[in-house]
């Protein structure tokens, strides 16, 4: 039996890059929001606080519109990056799903072979016990599993429904 190594979608390079882009855009947005909030605070009427430096106030008046536009652009950039990251995760999940299918098919095939061998052996136990019952006219005390075949058929239908049969 071979070791199975399946990585998580978040560990794949495309997802890491997309996630990094989201983090970078969010960092830029936070800086832009802080700048906008600072300009807004400088332009608020002040009753009981220290007076605002006139140069700072003029800089805030000149820059608040550009700061607001920058915040809006960066909000859009963050949303676009988040969508790209979600798409990258979905794509990575599909790639991993395909890797699982191959491994699942192999594992199911091996398991199915063993179960079919067990069904044959189970039938042999039933045959020997029935022959003993007939020959000795003793009560039949089953050691085989009578519903084995029914359960196996049910399992094989499930395997077929998942498309994992050969």
C-alpha positions, 0 to 999 in steps of 0.5 A: 500500500502506497503512502497518499500525499494530498495537499490542501488547496491553500498550499498550492502556489496559485492559491498562495499567490492569490491570497497574498494579493488579497493581503497586499490589497487589504494592507494598502486599503487600510493605509488609504483609509487611515489617511482618509480618516486623518483628513476627515478628522482635520476637517471636522469642527473642533470645539474643545480640542486643540486648534488645527494647523492651517497648513495641515487643514489646507492639505486635508482639504486638498487631499480628501477627495483624492484620498476618498477616490483612492479608498474606493479604488482599493476597495474595488481592488480588494474585492477583485483580489478576493474573487480571484482567490476564490476562483483559484481555490475552486480550481485547486479543489478541482485539481485535487478532486481529480487526484482523489478520483484516481486514488479512490478508484484504485483503493475501491478496486483493491477492496472490491477484489478482497470482498469478492474473494470473501464472498466466495469463501462465505459461500464455501462455508455455507456449502460445507455447513449445509452438506454437514446438516444434510449428511448428519441431520443435525440442526443448521447453525450458520457460521457464514454471513447470510446477508453478505451477498446482499450487502456486497451488492448494495455497496457495489451499487453505491460504488457504481453511483459514484462512478468509481467502478472499473 
